[in-house]
Amino acid sequence: MRLLLMSDTHVPLRAKRLPDPLLAELPHADVVFHAGDWVDTATLDLLESRSRRLIGVYGNNDGPELRARLPEVAYAELGGLRFGVVHETGTAQGREGRCAARFPDLDVLVFGHSHIPWDTTAPTGLRLLNPGSPTDRRRQPHCTFMTATVADGALTDVTTHRLPRP
């Protein structure tokens, strides 16, 4: 099962549209994750129409229309792994411990907010993934998104994709 992970798209505030390399991954993904800060409903509509399955949450920059359509936290079991998605996890220091305590029944937590790609594992085994942002690199050298594979009850091939600068 192929996964596509993104967050913090901020369309149309940070970009007019999602980048073409990201859109090109949609047909290859069995499940698309978006960890919040969509900003516009058009991006949600686009991903819903082009994704086989979309799992998304709202972020701190998402208004009432998005909050009416998306949860604050989403959960899914995929290929024997328990996934969660949330926008904010707090500061980087102590993140693994906080998230492991808050989500003790998960195998993988996808999160956003910082725009900083993140891939760590808590002592409990919880894998934490932040795909960064495909449209707003902030202080990072590149805009990013992630892909991964779920096979035989394991998460493999986790890849952070760097996007060319506009």
Disulfide bonds with the S-S distance in Angstrom:
none
